Each structure stands twice: as C-alpha cells, then as structure tokens.
Amino acid sequence: MTTIATTRAPEDPGAPPAGSAAPERTEPQRLRRSRLAAGRRRTALLWALLLAGPNIALLLVFVYRPLVESLYLSTLQWNLGSPTARFVGLGNYVEWFTAP
C-alpha cells in the first residue's frame, strides 16, 4: 500500500486562526478613515460647486432675472413715449381676461 504525505504551508503567525472572525478595527483607524471620507466629500462638493456655479449664475442672469422683470413690468400701466409708469397691480390681467 502506498501512502501519500501531505505538507502544509506554515501559517502566518500574525494572521487570525482559520475560521475566526477578522480582528476588530481600533478607534484611531476608524477615525482616520472617517476623516479621509469627509475630506473626499468636501473636495467633491467643492468641485461640484465650482463646475455648476457659472452655469447657475448664467441661468439666473439670462433666464430668471428677465422673467421677474417682465412680471413686474406687466403690473404697470406704461406708454413707451411717457417717462412715468403707474402701478396698476393685476389690473392689466383683469382687463386682458375680461376684454371681448
């Protein structure tokens, strides 16, 4: 009869025994990782603001400002030849919707 000898590789003395759970992380390691993650989030937020900022500024200047100004001007009774305008509130809208 023939016997087969099996050899095992020596185990790492610093590694946990087979079948046991991984060692708990210490508090300084967790704190260091959370600080790194917070720094990455701050950097990502800064880049997002730097890239989106000019787009938002242009949108405000060229879309929303004229929209608000036109809504304000629609509440005035104003002739182009006259230097003064009279505030009539929603009177222009009432007149427009009730006109035949």
C-alpha positions as CSV (number, residue, x, y, z in Angstrom):
1,M,0.0,0.0,0.0
2,T,1.2,3.5,-0.8
3,T,0.8,6.4,1.5
4,I,0.8,10.0,0.3
5,A,2.3,12.5,2.6
6,T,0.7,16.0,2.6
7,T,2.6,19.0,3.6
8,R,1.1,22.3,4.8
9,A,2.5,25.7,4.3
10,P,3.4,27.3,7.6
11,E,0.7,29.7,8.9
12,D,1.3,33.4,9.3
13,P,1.8,34.0,13.0
14,G,0.1,37.4,12.7
15,A,-3.0,36.1,10.9
16,P,-6.1,35.1,12.8
17,P,-6.7,31.4,13.1
18,A,-8.7,29.8,10.3
19,G,-12.4,30.1,10.9
20,S,-12.2,33.0,13.2
21,A,-13.6,36.5,12.5
22,A,-11.4,39.3,11.4
23,P,-10.0,41.4,14.2
24,E,-11.9,44.5,15.3
25,R,-10.6,47.8,13.9
26,T,-9.3,50.1,16.5
27,E,-10.9,53.5,17.1
28,P,-8.0,55.6,15.7
29,Q,-8.2,53.6,12.4
30,R,-12.0,54.3,12.2
31,L,-11.5,58.0,13.0
32,R,-8.7,58.3,10.4
33,R,-10.9,56.7,7.7
34,S,-13.9,58.9,8.6
35,R,-11.7,62.0,8.3
36,L,-10.5,60.8,4.9
37,A,-14.0,60.2,3.7
38,A,-15.1,63.6,5.0
39,G,-12.3,65.2,3.1
40,R,-13.2,63.4,-0.1
41,R,-16.8,64.5,0.3
42,R,-15.8,68.1,0.9
43,T,-13.5,68.0,-2.2
44,A,-16.3,66.5,-4.3
45,L,-18.7,69.2,-3.1
46,L,-16.2,71.9,-3.9
47,W,-15.6,70.6,-7.4
48,A,-19.4,70.4,-7.9
49,L,-19.9,74.0,-6.8
50,L,-17.0,75.2,-9.0
51,L,-18.3,73.5,-12.0
52,A,-22.0,74.2,-11.5
53,G,-21.6,77.8,-10.2
54,P,-21.0,79.5,-13.6
55,N,-24.0,77.7,-15.1
56,I,-26.2,78.7,-12.3
57,A,-25.1,82.3,-12.5
58,L,-25.8,82.5,-16.2
59,L,-29.2,80.9,-15.7
60,L,-30.0,83.5,-13.1
61,V,-28.8,86.4,-15.2
62,F,-30.3,85.4,-18.6
63,V,-33.5,83.5,-17.6
64,Y,-34.8,84.3,-14.2
65,R,-33.9,88.0,-13.9
66,P,-35.8,88.8,-17.2
67,L,-38.7,86.7,-16.1
68,V,-39.1,88.5,-12.8
69,E,-38.6,91.9,-14.5
70,S,-41.3,91.1,-17.1
71,L,-43.7,90.1,-14.4
72,Y,-43.1,93.4,-12.6
73,L,-43.5,95.4,-15.8
74,S,-46.8,93.7,-16.5
75,T,-48.2,95.3,-13.4
76,L,-47.5,98.8,-14.7
77,Q,-49.5,101.0,-17.0
78,W,-46.9,102.5,-19.1
79,N,-46.7,104.1,-22.6
80,L,-43.3,103.9,-24.3
81,G,-43.4,107.6,-25.0
82,S,-44.1,108.5,-21.4
83,P,-41.2,108.7,-18.9
84,T,-43.5,107.7,-16.0
85,A,-45.3,104.5,-15.3
86,R,-48.3,104.0,-13.0
87,F,-48.7,100.9,-10.9
88,V,-52.0,99.1,-11.5
89,G,-51.3,95.7,-9.9
90,L,-53.3,92.9,-11.5
91,G,-55.5,95.4,-13.4
92,N,-53.8,94.7,-16.7
93,Y,-54.5,91.0,-16.3
94,V,-58.2,91.6,-15.3
95,E,-58.6,93.9,-18.4
96,W,-56.9,91.4,-20.7
97,F,-59.1,88.4,-19.5
98,T,-62.4,90.4,-19.5
99,A,-61.9,92.1,-22.8
100,P,-64.2,90.8,-25.6
